[in-house]
Amino acid sequence: MSQHTRAKFQPSGRIQFGVFFQGVNSGTIWKAPESGSQTDFESFRRIAQTAERGLFAAFFLGEGLRLREHLGRPHALDVAGRPDAQTMLAALASVTSNIGLVATQNTTYNDPSDLAHRLASLDLLSGGRAAWNIVTTDNAWTGANFRRGGYLDHADRYVHAEAFVETAKGIWDGVYGTPRLPRSAKYRPVLFQAGDSPDGRDFAARQADVIFSAHPKFDDAVEFRADIVSRSLAAGRGANDVKIMPASEFILAGSEHEAREKKEWVRSLQIGPQQAIAYLEQFWGRELSAYDPDGPLPDIEPAVDETSETRGSGFHGAKARELTAQWRAEAAEKGLTIRKFVTSRTARVDATFTGSYSSVADTLAEYARVGAVDGFNISPWLIPTGLDDIVNHLVPELQERRVYPTEYAGNTLRENLGLATPVRSASLVPEPAR
Amino acid sequence: MSTSSEGGRRGFLALELDGDGAHPAAWRKARHAPDDLLNGARIRNTVLAAESAGFHAATFADGSLDEGSGIAGRLNALQRAAFAGPVTSSIVLVPEVDTVYTEPFHISTQLASLDYVSGGRAGWLVKASTSAEEAAAVGRAVVSGAGLAQEAAASVEVSRKLWDSWEDGAVIRDVPTGRYLDVDKLHYIDFETPADFAGQRYAVKGPSIIPRPLQGQIPVLAPAGLLAEADVVLVSAPTLELLADELAGIRGRTGAAVVAELDVVLDSRGQSASARLTELDVLGEWDSPRARFVGTAAELVDVLTDLLVVADGVRIHPAVLDVEFEELAQLVLPELRRRGVLKPVSPGGTFREVLGLGRPLSRYSSTVTVGGSVVVGAEN
């Protein structure tokens, strides 16, 4: 492609799906009779094979490095207990044939040589279907489970991550000597990245093949696309080189009315009374079980000496007072109970597509037409049946509108995402990351 | 030579499936194209064939290959085992996993996950890497001597504690109280390396991020002398005679299951084992610490029958996997089964069952058994 065409973004006119089996989150309903196991292999097999039946491009797994905590003890209310991503994906590779297998892996508590080797191994084992979703962590709380312990300054996390990724690419390219494994047919694992800060976006524009974005809402998605296109060009890459797949949730039914009713039911199970109280407790830093989930927000002040680094208690001290006062005012003004307020904050408000199969298909077709995204990474709210209605009803509607694949383009993830095979840059000899 | 299983002891057979075989020149005699070694089809075919032949366990060596090994590389052992999990139903899957230059928390999660994808058929062959290359790759100084055993012991203890850190039944899904987990059944392990630890000391907080493995505790295999607390000890000696002596000696000193390590070269397709070995040795020198059997299938049946009197199992290292396997599957295992010296293979069984081990309660459990009866709420 000439420099001229590489510089202009061309909408593909199509969208694709991925599925994110989250394993640890509040969005997965465990209270319904059909809620299945989070650890049995059959749950993984069922989701992956359903996704493959629906021609999904990718199956994602998260990475767990420390159990979430709440007020100093493991958090009890949400699904938890997450198997190792690459081990599960290696197992899934034997019972699937086309779907991409994406492992979220941390650059702080993994070692570049070990991680690069295992990703290369998964890529060969799966016939070129492996991908790495690059994430960074900077807290010592997680480090307590690792020999390498320690933590990074928040500002340094992308500096470290980029050195790590360059090292991994160098290992795959044989920059540091003969690689332990040959490359798969499609060069190397596909790279996903989810950073959203300016540093994170630049990092993705330089390194990633696909951005797992947080911008599924139409206007937001269009704006994000424009931003990534300009950052990609600034990084010397083509306007279409970085694919975008936002996180999303789908609540679908035969009619609009049914879909809205279903949404009420889904939300009531996602945010039960205990989850609502626990959510506030993270920010108040103290126990609030005496408060009625269907009553107003707590009138007491948050504990100001809370210094736990537990993931989820995002801020401390004076900031907590300021925020909780603001919330109280907001809830009072809108007449929201604790439960309704927490639901409005935690449900994937922007990321949820609710409606009939045909109306949602119309909406997604518009994303495809303008090229707002390349696809959606769907978090099912039910395991393992959560993709069934998407694959059985939404996918055919999208195919009728000619905005969704009708077959896999090939056997490798690179082919199925429409990614070019990158040119090996052996002249680059990065400093190894440690 | 004994020809029956007097005393009713029956043993198990494991097959090492790494690469093209144990002999460094095995790749020259492999019955597949060189490009077909490092892919899923090769793993599926070899493990399924081993399962159909009646092997109780498959093992997968790991680590960086020596220079000039002749093959293009080695896929991660734990991934190979995991890949085989969903397509098999009875064969035990035992990857070798290093304990020196790896993160104990990751290993523990990976092995527990292997137990889930295999329905409780996971084992762990503990390795203490002596590779300078592997040390350099993670920026550590080379560990040697007594330090190796310390590293292995610490890593295994971390895994065992993490596997127990979720008691059975910690996932309660209690709708009325909104609790998915019973937090009283989750435990911080607060592991610390001992004061005399030769390497840089470390700590692991826990709990695990995955519920207790299906087997409760995954069986741990280790070469004799590496790990005091192994469930299975692998015994090597330079000759068959020394091997038998060594097995008897170790068996008297340990409660662990004892497995004999044996290199095997067999007559094949009209060519004698010794002629084949000569050919292979011309192509590359075979420097192995294990006893070596070179001969006919019938002779091997006798040797294995004798070994299984003094050992709980034998692990076979085929000189050339494709070639030796054909003889083992067609001539050796059927005759051993006829003689009744092999344990029956049970689809859906666990590795602990093969070893005759019960499923232990978590060490953190508040439910303990005393004299065979269950006591609830005892101090832990």
Interface residues (C-beta under 8 A of the other chain):
Chain A: W30 K31 S35 Q38 T39 D40 F41 R45 G64 L65 R66 L67 R73 P74 H75 A76 L77 D78 V79 A80 G81 R82 P83 D84 Q86 T87 M88 A90 A91 L92 A93 S94 V95 Y109 N110 D111 S113 D114 H117 R118 S121 L122 L124 L125 S126 G127 A144 N145 F146 R147 R148 G149 P179 R180 L181 P182 G272 P273 Q274 Q275 R434
Chain B: L38 N39 G40 I43 R44 S64 L65 A72 G73 R74 L75 N76 L78 Q79 R80 A82 F83 A84 G85 P86 V87 T102 E103 P104 F105 H106 T109 Q110 A112 S113 L114 Y116 V117 G119 A137 V138 G139 W166 V171 R173 V175 T177 G178 R179 Y180 L181 D182 V183 L186 Q200 Y202 A203 V204 K205 G206 P207 S208 I209 I210 P211
